[in-house]
């Protein structure tokens, strides 16, 4: 709708632009060049338009191109697992005796294990027995008349004999075991001293132990008794010094 006054209005009409001719422009405005004050269009860096995700769409991170694999670097400190490490002398000696069979002298072990010095064999076996004792293993390595042999301890032999269907070889208990302990810890000892320590006659037990081959000596009261190599084999010890001390027995 045109903005014109009604024809019959009493308001006088003013011509368009009337009064502007009396405005004074500021100094320098008539020479102001607007185009020269704007930066050049060519100097502006192009801007990448920002893509606004559509409504309901999930914004995704930009996908980077895959990186090319670099050259492989070998570590100078690689370590082999325990299963691939070469066995030491002690483990080699243990492995040979673990196979069982007849007793093996030092010369036989040295022949089977060329990398082990024969002088190290006794030291390795001593270390193994110390480990077995500390870990309460059911076996130990014993020096027999013909060499070294890995044997079960007496407390565990009955299980092996049952598995093989064999009758128990020896059963020591009561008076027999008491008498044998006196001889083992006090040898050489006379029969009179054995009777005095036990407080009773030990002749019957001594004869039976002698028939078993565990002790030597019989006869008059002046006869002395001592244990035999069969005694060491029965209790899986190398020497009498390996017998458990009374203090160790109290701890068990």
C-alpha positions in Angstrom: 0.0 0.0 0.0 1.5 3.3 -1.1 2.4 5.8 1.6 0.6 8.8 0.2 -1.4 11.4 1.9 -5.1 11.7 1.2 -6.0 14.2 -1.5 -8.2 16.1 0.9 -5.6 16.2 3.7 -4.7 19.6 4.9 -1.0 18.6 5.5 1.3 20.2 3.0 3.3 17.8 0.9 7.1 18.0 1.1 9.1 17.2 -2.0 11.5 14.1 -1.7 15.0 15.1 -0.7 14.0 18.4 0.6 16.4 19.6 3.3 19.4 17.3 2.5 21.0 20.0 0.5 21.7 21.8 3.7 23.8 19.0 5.3 27.5 19.6 5.4 29.8 16.6 4.8 32.8 16.0 7.1 36.2 17.0 5.9 37.8 14.5 3.6 34.6 12.4 3.2 34.1 13.5 -0.3 37.6 12.1 -1.3 37.3 8.8 0.8 37.9 5.8 -1.5 36.0 2.9 -0.1 37.5 0.4 -2.5 41.1 1.2 -1.6 40.5 0.7 2.1 39.3 -3.0 1.7 41.9 -5.8 1.5 42.6 -7.2 -1.9 40.4 -10.2 -2.7 43.3 -12.1 -4.3 45.4 -11.8 -1.1 42.9 -13.6 1.0 43.7 -17.3 1.7 41.1 -19.8 0.5 39.1 -21.2 3.4 37.9 -24.7 3.5 34.1 -24.8 4.0 33.0 -26.4 7.2 30.6 -29.2 6.6 27.8 -29.2 9.1 26.5 -32.7 9.8 22.9 -33.2 9.1 20.4 -33.5 11.8 20.5 -36.9 13.5 23.9 -37.8 12.0 26.9 -38.7 14.2 30.1 -36.8 13.9 33.1 -39.0 12.9 36.7 -38.3 13.4 38.7 -37.8 10.2 40.3 -41.0 8.9 44.1 -40.8 8.7 45.8 -42.8 6.0 47.7 -45.9 7.3 51.3 -45.3 8.1 53.9 -47.3 6.2 55.8 -49.8 8.5 59.3 -48.9 9.3 62.3 -51.2 9.2 62.3 -54.0 11.8 64.7 -53.4 14.7 66.2 -56.5 16.4 66.7 -56.3 20.1 70.2 -57.0 21.4 68.9 -58.1 24.8 66.8 -61.1 23.8 66.4 -63.7 26.5 65.6 -67.4 25.9 62.8 -69.0 27.9 63.9 -71.5 30.6 62.9 -74.4 28.4 65.4 -73.4 25.7 68.3 -72.5 28.0 71.1 -75.1 28.0 71.1 -77.2 31.2 73.8 -76.7 33.7 76.1 -79.4 35.1 73.8 -80.1 38.1 70.7 -80.7 35.9 72.6 -83.0 33.6 73.8 -85.2 36.5 70.3 -85.3 37.8 68.9 -86.2 34.4 71.2 -89.2 34.0 70.5 -90.6 37.5 66.8 -90.0 37.1 66.8 -92.6 34.3 67.4 -95.2 36.9 69.2 -98.5 36.4 72.2 -99.8 38.2 74.5 -97.5 40.2 76.7 -95.3 38.1 80.3 -94.5 39.2 81.9 -91.2 38.6 83.6 -92.5 35.4 80.2 -93.6 33.9 78.6 -90.2 34.7 81.6 -88.3 33.2 81.4 -90.5 30.0 77.6 -89.9 29.7 78.1 -86.1 30.2 81.3 -85.0 28.5 80.7 -81.3 29.2 80.8 -82.0 33.0 84.2 -82.1 34.7 84.5 -85.3 36.8 85.6 -83.3 39.7 82.2 -81.5 39.7 80.1 -84.6 39.9 80.3 -85.0 43.7 79.7 -81.3 44.3 76.6 -81.4 42.0 75.2 -84.4 43.8 75.7 -82.8 47.1 73.9 -79.6 46.0 71.0 -81.8 44.6 70.7 -83.6 47.9 70.6 -80.4 49.8 67.8 -79.2 47.5 65.9 -82.4 48.0 66.2 -82.2 51.7 65.1 -78.5 51.8 62.1 -79.3 49.6 61.2 -82.5 51.4 61.5 -84.6 48.2 60.7 -88.3 48.5 64.0 -89.3 47.0 67.7 -88.6 47.2 71.0 -89.6 45.5 72.9 -92.3 47.4 76.5 -93.5 46.9 76.4 -97.3 46.6 79.4 -99.6 46.5 79.4 -99.4 42.7 78.4 -95.8 42.2 75.6 -93.3 42.5 71.9 -94.1 42.4 68.7 -92.1 42.9 66.5 -93.9 45.5 63.2 -93.3 47.2 63.3 -92.6 50.9 62.2 -95.4 53.2 58.9 -93.7 54.0 57.9 -93.8 50.3 59.2 -97.2 49.2 56.1 -99.0 50.4 54.0 -97.1 47.8 56.4 -98.1 45.0 56.4 -101.7 46.1 52.7 -101.9 46.1 52.5 -100.4 42.6 55.0 -103.1 41.4 53.2 -105.8 43.2 56.2 -106.6 45.4 56.2 -107.6 49.0 57.7 -105.2 51.4 61.4 -105.8 51.8 61.8 -104.8 55.5 59.5 -103.7 58.2 61.1 -102.1 61.2 59.1 -101.1 64.1 59.0 -101.3 67.9 62.0 -103.0 69.5 63.8 -103.5 66.2 63.7 -99.9 65.2 64.7 -98.7 68.7 67.7 -101.1 68.9 68.8 -100.1 65.4 68.6 -96.4 66.3 70.9 -97.0 69.3 73.4 -98.8 67.2 73.3 -96.2 64.4 73.8 -93.2 66.6 76.3 -94.8 69.2 78.3 -97.1 67.0 80.6 -98.8 67.6 78.8 -99.8 70.8 78.9 -102.9 73.0 75.9 -105.0 73.7 76.0 -104.2 77.4 75.8 -100.5 76.7 72.8 -101.1 74.4 71.0 -103.0 77.1 71.8 -100.2 79.6 70.4 -97.5 77.3 67.3 -99.4 76.5 66.8 -100.8 80.0 66.2 -104.4 78.8 67.8 -107.3 77.0 68.5 -106.5 73.4 70.0 -109.9 72.3 66.9 -111.0 70.3 66.7 -107.7 68.4 70.4 -107.7 67.7 70.3 -111.2 66.2 67.4 -110.3 64.0 69.0 -107.1 62.8 72.2 -109.0 62.0 70.2 -111.6 59.9 68.7 -108.7 58.0 72.2 -107.5 57.2 71.7 -104.1 58.8 74.3 -104.5 61.6 77.5 -106.5 62.2 78.5 -108.2 65.4 77.1 -111.0 67.6 78.3 -113.2 70.4 79.4 -112.3 73.9 78.6 -109.2 75.8 82.0 -107.7 74.7 81.1 -107.8 71.0 80.6 -104.4 69.5 78.0 -103.6 66.9 77.9 -101.2 63.9 75.7 -100.7 60.9 76.4 -102.0 57.4 76.2 -100.5 53.8 72.8 -102.1 53.6 71.7 -99.8 56.4 72.8 -96.8 54.4 71.0 -98.0 51.3 67.8 -98.7 53.3 67.6 -95.2 54.6 68.9 -93.6 51.4 71.9 -91.9 52.9 75.5 -91.7 51.7 77.2 -91.8 55.1 76.4 -91.9 58.8 76.8 -88.1 59.1 73.7 -87.7 56.9 71.5 -89.3 59.6 69.0 -86.8 60.9 70.0 -85.3 64.2 67.6 -85.5 67.2 67.0 -81.8 66.9 65.8 -82.2 63.3 63.6 -85.1 64.3 61.8 -83.0 66.9 61.1 -80.3 64.2 59.3 -82.9 61.9 
